[in-house]
Amino acid sequence: MKKRSDNAPPREVSSNQSAIHPNLEATVTKHLRHHFQKPYAQHNVDAFIAACDWLAPRSQNIILDSFCGTGESSRELARQFPNASIIGIDKSAARLQRHQSTQAETPANYILVRADVDDFWRLAVDANWQLDKHFLLYPNPWPKSVQLQYRVHGSAVFPALLQLGGKITLRSNWKLYVEEFAAALKIAGHSADSTAYLPTETITAFERKYHLAGQALWECNCTPERQI
C-alpha cells in the first residue's frame, strides 16, 4: 500500500482477487522442488557479513524482523526479548534512515541492516542459522491477482523462510493475504492458523495507522520444522 500524501485515513486493501489464488499450490510446489539459484548481490553479502560480525559475541537466540521499515518494530522487539539478538532487515535506505534510536533506554540487542531478504534469508540458510522467531509485519501485500510471485509465499525465496525455522508471525490488514500465507504453509506441510489480531500495543507505524483507522488486522502463526 502506498503512503498517502495527505492526512486522510489509510485506504483498505483493494484487490481483484476474492479468494485464495488458484495458482498458489502449483507455485509453492514449484518453488519447493526447485532450488533458487539467483546470484547474490555483493551489497547483500556485505550486509550479511556485517550482521554476522555483530552477532558473533552475542546471544545466538536470533529473531529476524524482516521488512522492518524504519526499525520501530525491531526496537520494540528488542525490548520485549532482552535475551535475544534482533536483526531488522529492510531494502530501503530512506526508511532505515528515519529510525529513531535516540530515545531513552534504547536497547543494545538489535541492529538494522539494509539488504534484500531474497539474498539475506538464503545467506542465513547457507550459514546454518536457526531462528527462534521471525516477524514479517505488514509486508507489501501486492494485491493484484497477477502479483502472486511478489508475495512472500508466492516467491522463489519462500523455501528459505521455512528452512530458517523458528516461530513465524505474519501480520497484515488484508485478511486474504494472511489466509493465503497460511494456506501456502500448509501446502509445504506445516500447521498454520490465521486469526484476527487486536494489538494491545502497536509496534509499527503501519500497525498503528491501520488500528487507529478502525481497520481489522490479521495474523498468521506457524513454527515450521527445519528442512535439511
VENRADA-V678428 format. One record per pair of residues at least 24 apart in sequence whose ideal C-beta (glycine too) atoms are under 6 Angstrom apart, sorted by the first residue. I is the first residue (numbers start at 1). GAP is how many residues later the second one is. D is the distance in Angstrom with one decimal. If there is no record, write none. Layout:
<<I/GAP/D> <I/GAP/D>>
//
This chain:
<<9/204/4.2> <10/199/5.4> <10/203/5.5> <12/203/5.9> <13/128/6.0> <13/130/5.2> <13/161/4.0> <15/128/3.8> <16/129/5.4> <17/128/4.2> <20/160/5.3> <20/163/5.4> <21/127/5.1> <25/162/5.4> <27/127/5.3> <28/156/5.0> <28/159/4.6> <31/125/5.1> <31/127/5.4> <31/128/5.8> <32/127/5.6> <36/120/4.3> <40/79/4.9> <41/78/5.9> <44/71/4.7> <44/72/5.6> <44/75/3.6> <47/66/5.0> <47/67/6.0> <47/68/3.9> <48/72/5.8> <48/75/4.4> <51/36/5.6> <51/62/5.2> <54/57/5.0> <55/30/5.7> <58/27/4.6> <59/25/6.0> <59/26/4.9> <61/71/5.0> <62/69/5.2> <63/69/5.8> <63/70/4.5> <64/67/5.8> <64/70/4.8> <65/70/4.9> <66/51/5.1> <66/70/5.2> <67/72/4.5> <69/26/5.0> <70/25/5.3> <70/28/4.5> <70/29/5.2> <71/28/4.0> <71/41/4.6> <72/132/5.7> <73/64/5.4> <73/130/4.8> <73/131/4.6> <74/36/4.9> <76/127/4.1> <78/29/4.0> <78/31/4.9> <78/32/3.8> <79/28/5.5> <85/24/5.8> <86/24/3.9> <87/24/5.7> <88/24/4.5> <89/24/5.2> <89/26/5.5> <89/28/5.9> <89/31/5.6> <91/25/4.9> <118/39/4.8> <121/36/5.7> <121/39/4.1> <122/38/4.9> <124/40/5.9> <125/35/5.1> <125/38/4.7> <130/35/5.2> <131/33/4.9> <131/34/5.6> <131/35/3.2> <132/34/5.2> <133/33/5.1> <133/34/4.9> <134/32/4.9> <134/34/4.9> <135/34/5.2> <136/34/4.4> <137/34/5.2> <137/67/5.2> <138/33/6.0> <138/34/6.0> <138/68/4.1> <141/31/5.9> <141/33/4.7> <141/36/4.4> <153/28/4.9> <153/31/3.5> <162/26/5.9> <162/62/4.8> <162/65/5.8> <163/64/5.0> <165/61/4.3> <167/56/4.6> <168/54/4.8> <169/52/5.5> <170/50/4.7> <171/26/5.9> <171/48/4.9> <172/46/5.7> <173/37/4.5> <173/42/4.9> <173/44/5.6> <175/43/5.0> <178/40/4.1> <178/42/4.8> <181/39/5.1> <182/38/4.7> <185/37/4.9> <190/32/5.5> <190/34/4.4> <192/28/5.8> <192/30/3.9> <194/26/5.0> <195/24/5.8>>
//
